[in-house]
């Protein structure tokens, strides 16, 4: 049976599309697009074997480092080596050739990487899709074998939490800034390391998607942290800041919000120094007071 499978996600949900490909035991590539995000999911005989999406996938090297499979020095060395090849070699293959990891480590993290991509896709409510029969990833890719049914079940288990995130952060292209305190009121704020990490990326220029991509955290964790910061009133939606004025232009005096951001950056550096001086510290929290707005 040939599949002329293409259309809109509003008419066919992604779980329905995945199930149709699985039941038909088709092999090929499902291309999914939403705005500027494009994701490619590869199937073989109805099972998912690979997935790729530049805006949705997570940095392989960072995942390996977070799980203690790779040191920061080894990751830096591999990234430099990849740059010398003008990115013609995959990072994973370089790590294996240098014997920093073995193929089992790589396959485990690639599997997790693909799963996270698929779970995030299941929350998409709009976009378009098209299935290309008998098109596959290159032989260089590390492929897996994932049951469509298991992916859908786990993705839907997580969907309720993602629905909450979407309610708090309805637009992932929205830019956020650090909230100023109300006049006459200071705020004693206690934040954990993950919250500091996200707060440091909120600058009035970056969108939610930008912050997730720059963060060392997994996307879902970064989104949950941003949602908590917004609910706590520490960050607020804003218009994207304009580019800085040319050097010859007259620079206006810094605003109180600018000063507050600088104080926050300084306190974050103090937190990192404290963490470095106490390497055994686990989930240590740091308290600071954000000054009031004049």
C-alpha positions in Angstrom: 0.0 0.0 0.0 1.4 3.4 -1.0 1.1 6.2 1.5 0.3 9.6 0.1 0.7 11.0 3.6 0.8 14.7 4.0 -1.3 17.4 5.4 -1.9 19.6 8.5 -1.4 18.6 12.2 -4.7 20.4 13.0 -6.5 17.7 11.0 -4.3 14.7 11.9 -2.5 14.6 15.3 1.0 13.4 15.4 0.1 10.3 17.4 -2.4 9.4 14.7 0.2 9.9 12.0 2.8 7.8 13.9 0.2 5.0 14.4 -0.7 5.0 10.7 3.0 4.6 9.7 3.5 1.9 12.4 0.4 -0.1 11.4 1.4 0.1 7.8 4.9 -1.0 8.7 6.3 1.7 6.3 9.9 2.7 5.9 10.9 6.3 5.2 11.1 9.8 6.6 8.4 11.9 8.2 9.1 15.6 7.8 7.3 17.9 10.2 7.4 21.6 10.1 6.1 24.3 12.5 7.0 27.9 11.8 10.7 27.7 11.2 11.3 24.5 13.1 11.8 21.4 10.9 12.0 17.9 12.3 12.8 14.7 10.5 11.7 11.3 11.9 13.0 8.1 10.3 11.0 4.9 10.3 12.0 1.3 9.3 9.2 -1.3 9.1 7.0 1.0 11.2 9.5 1.5 14.1 11.3 4.8 14.7 15.0 4.5 14.1 16.2 8.1 14.2 15.1 11.7 14.6 16.7 15.0 13.9 15.6 18.6 14.5 18.0 21.5 15.0 15.7 23.4 17.3 14.5 20.4 19.3 17.6 18.2 19.8 19.9 18.6 22.7 23.7 18.9 22.6 25.1 15.4 22.5 28.4 16.4 24.2 26.5 18.2 27.0 24.4 15.2 27.7 27.4 12.9 27.9 29.1 15.4 30.2 26.1 15.7 32.5 25.9 12.0 32.9 29.6 11.7 33.8 30.6 9.9 30.7 32.8 12.8 29.4 34.9 15.5 31.0 34.7 19.1 30.1 38.3 19.0 28.8 37.5 15.9 26.6 34.5 17.7 25.2 36.4 20.8 24.4 39.2 18.7 22.7 36.6 16.9 20.5 34.8 20.1 19.6 38.1 21.6 18.4 38.9 18.5 16.4 35.5 18.7 14.8 36.0 22.4 13.9 39.3 21.4 12.1 37.3 19.1 9.9 34.8 21.9 9.2 32.1 19.7 10.9 32.5 17.0 8.3 32.8 14.4 11.1 30.1 13.7 13.7 31.0 14.7 17.3 30.1 11.2 18.5 32.5 9.5 16.0 35.3 11.8 17.1 34.7 10.9 20.7 34.8 7.2 19.9 38.0 7.6 17.8 39.7 9.4 20.7 38.4 6.6 23.0 36.8 9.2 25.3 33.6 7.0 25.2 32.6 3.7 23.7 29.8 3.0 21.2 27.5 1.7 23.9 27.7 5.1 25.7 27.0 6.9 22.5 24.0 4.8 21.6 22.5 5.2 25.1 22.7 9.0 24.9 21.6 9.1 21.2 18.5 7.1 22.2 17.7 9.5 25.0 18.2 12.4 22.6 15.8 11.0 20.1 13.2 10.1 22.8 13.3 13.7 24.1 12.7 15.1 20.6 9.7 12.8 20.1 8.1 13.6 23.4 8.4 17.3 22.7 6.8 16.8 19.2 3.7 15.2 20.7 2.7 18.6 22.2 2.6 20.3 18.8 -0.9 21.4 18.0 -0.2 23.0 14.6 2.1 22.6 11.6 2.4 20.5 8.5 3.8 17.1 7.7 4.8 14.9 4.7 6.0 11.3 4.6 8.8 10.4 2.1 8.9 6.7 1.4 12.2 4.8 1.4 14.4 7.8 2.5 16.7 7.1 5.4 19.4 8.7 7.5 23.0 8.4 6.3 25.1 5.5 7.4 27.1 7.8 9.7 24.1 8.2 12.1 23.7 6.1 15.2 20.2 4.5 14.8 18.0 3.0 17.5 14.8 1.0 17.5 11.8 2.6 19.2 8.3 1.3 19.4 5.8 3.9 18.2 3.3 2.7 20.9 5.8 3.2 23.7 6.8 6.6 22.4 3.2 7.8 22.3 2.4 6.4 25.8 5.3 8.0 27.4 4.8 11.3 25.5 1.2 11.5 26.6 2.2 10.8 30.2 4.3 13.9 30.0 1.8 15.9 28.1 -0.1 17.1 31.1 3.0 18.7 32.5 3.8 20.3 29.2 0.2 21.6 29.0 0.9 23.4 32.3 4.0 24.9 30.8 2.2 26.0 27.7 -0.4 27.8 29.8 2.3 29.8 31.7 4.6 30.2 28.6 2.1 30.2 25.7 4.6 31.5 23.1 8.1 30.1 23.0 9.3 32.9 20.8 8.3 35.5 23.5 11.2 37.5 24.9 11.5 37.8 28.7 13.3 40.3 31.0 14.0 40.3 34.7 11.2 42.0 36.6 11.9 45.2 38.5 10.8 45.4 42.1 7.8 47.6 43.0 8.7 50.9 44.4 9.3 50.8 48.2 9.6 47.0 48.3 12.7 44.8 48.1 12.5 41.1 47.4 14.4 38.4 49.3 14.8 35.7 46.7 16.1 32.2 47.4 17.0 30.3 44.2 18.6 27.0 43.4 21.4 26.5 40.9 19.0 25.6 38.0 17.0 28.8 38.6 20.2 30.9 38.7 21.3 29.3 35.4 18.1 30.2 33.6 17.9 33.7 35.3 21.4 34.5 34.0 20.2 34.0 30.4 17.1 36.3 30.7 18.3 39.5 29.2 15.5 41.1 27.2 17.0 39.9 23.9 16.5 36.1 24.1 13.2 34.2 23.5 12.1 31.2 25.5 13.5 29.0 22.7 16.8 30.8 22.7 17.2 30.3 26.5 16.4 26.6 26.2 19.0 26.2 23.5 21.7 28.1 25.4 21.0 26.4 28.7 22.9 23.3 29.8 19.6 21.8 31.0 17.3 19.5 29.1 14.6 21.5 27.3 11.7 20.3 29.4 13.6 21.2 32.6 14.5 24.6 31.3 10.9 25.3 30.4 9.7 24.2 33.8 12.2 26.5 35.5 11.2 29.4 33.3 7.6 28.8 34.2 8.4 28.8 37.9 10.3 32.1 37.5 7.4 33.7 35.7 4.8 32.5 38.2 7.1 33.9 41.0 7.1 37.2 39.2 10.9 37.2 38.7 10.7 37.4 34.9 8.1 39.1 32.7 7.3 39.2 29.0 8.8 42.2 27.2 9.5 43.6 23.8 12.8 42.5 22.3 15.4 45.2 23.1 16.8 47.2 20.3 20.4 46.8 19.2 22.9 48.9 21.2 23.6 52.4 19.9 26.8 53.0 17.9 29.8 53.9 19.9 29.7 57.5 18.7 26.2 58.0 20.0 25.5 59.5 23.4 25.0 56.8 26.0 22.2 57.5 28.4 22.6 56.9 32.2 21.9 53.3 33.2 18.4 52.6 34.4 17.7 51.0 37.7 16.7 47.8 35.9 20.2 47.8 34.2 21.8 48.2 37.6 19.7 45.3 39.0 20.7 43.0 36.2 24.4 43.9 36.9 23.9 43.1 40.6 22.3 39.8 39.6 25.2 38.9 37.4 27.7 39.8 40.2 25.7 37.7 42.7 25.6 34.8 40.2 29.5 35.0 39.9 29.7 34.9 43.7 27.5 31.8 43.7 29.8 30.1 41.2 32.8 30.9 43.3 31.1 29.6 46.4 30.2 26.4 44.5 33.8 26.0 43.3 35.1 26.4 46.8 32.7 23.7 48.1 32.8 21.0 45.4 30.7 18.6 47.5 27.8 21.1 47.7 24.7 19.5 46.3 21.7 21.6 45.2 22.9 24.4 47.5 20.6 27.4 47.5 21.8 31.0 47.6 19.8 34.0 48.9 20.0 37.5 47.7 17.9 40.6 47.7 16.9 42.3 44.5 16.9 46.0 45.0 13.8 48.1 44.8 13.0 50.2 41.7 13.4 54.0 42.2 
